[in-house]
Amino acid sequence: MGLLDNLKAKLSPAKDKVSDLAQQHGGKISTGIDKAAKAVDEKTKGKYSDRIQTGTGKAKGAMDRLAHKDDPAGTTPSGGTTPPPETPPPPTT
């Protein structure tokens, strides 16, 4: 058994716990991501809005992948597909 195999075996319980937490608190995490993105966008006065939206989408996508660990095809338990992450509307200046 190689080093990476040992590391994966030891980290597996932690990944399972993180996945469970992402499933339970996905809405709160998503709201927190949106609030953080809005705060950063306001501080930078919209200069990096496109990058902030991209990062927000990637963060939500990663959280969704963690929450749906048992379903690699990206389908929800109801049989539908996982919706793409929402992007906040562009700020008004």
Buried (B, 14 or more C-beta within 10 A) or exposed (E): EEEEEEEEEEEEEEEEEBBEEBBEBBEEBBEEBBEBBBEBBEEEEEEBBEEBBEBBBEBBEEBBBBBBBEEEEEEEEEEEEBEEBEBBEEEEE
